[in-house]
């Protein structure tokens, strides 16, 4: 999704000036990290972060697909609870 789309949602939801696209990324990271249910590598990959350890990065090509699907489902559930 383009950042302009996210900014439009923020504006139309009344959060302009109070929330940013990176704020949503930070909120996501906080929620799933605090759940202690997921591999930190999977969380970082979901955020499209590149591993800092260059050697590990060169050898670990895992995409953590199944775990990323589960963590997005948990986040979806959490967001729905906040909205209601």
N, C-alpha and C positions, 0 to 999 in steps of 0.2 A: 504494500500500500504506500502510496506517495505521502510524504510529510504534509503536503498541502491539504490532502484529504483529512488527515487527522486534525490539523489546525482548524479546518472548517467545522468538524464535529465539536471540537472544544469551544469554538466561538458560538455555534448555534445552541450548545447546551448551557451557555451562560457561564462558562469557566474561563473565558478569555482573560488573560492577565493573572490567573490563579493556577493554571495547569499548562504544562508544555508537553511536547511529544516525548522528550527525554524523561519528563516526570512520569509518564505512563510506563516507560521502560523501567524506571527505577521502582515504581510501584509493583510491577510484575516481578522483578527480580527479588524484591523484599518478600512478597507473599510466598513465592515458591521456595525461596531459600529458608524462610522461617518454618515452612511445613516439615522440613527435614525428611521429605519423602523422595527426593530426587538427587541424582548424581550432579554435583556442581558443574562437571564438564558438560552435561546435557543442558543445563540452564544457560551456561555461557554460549554454547552452540546455538541455542534457540534465539539468543540475543545477537547472533552473528558476530560474536567476539572470537578473535583468533587466539589460540593458546600462547601464553607468553614464553613458555619453554620451547625454544626453537627445535631442539632435538626431539622432544616428545611430539611436537606438532608435525614434524617430518614423518614420524612413524605411525602416529595414531590418526587414522583416517575415519574413525567412527563418526557416524552422523546421529546416533542415538534416537533414531526415528520413533520407535515404539514409546520410549520414555518421553520424548517431546510431545507426542500426542496425548499421553496421560497428564502431563503437567499443564497443557493448554486446557484440557477438560476441567482440571481442578481450578484453574484460574477463571474459566468461564463460569463455573458454579459460584465462585467467590464474588465475581462482578455482579451476577444476577442477584445475589443476596444483598449487595450494597444498593442496588437500584430499587428493589422492592421496599 
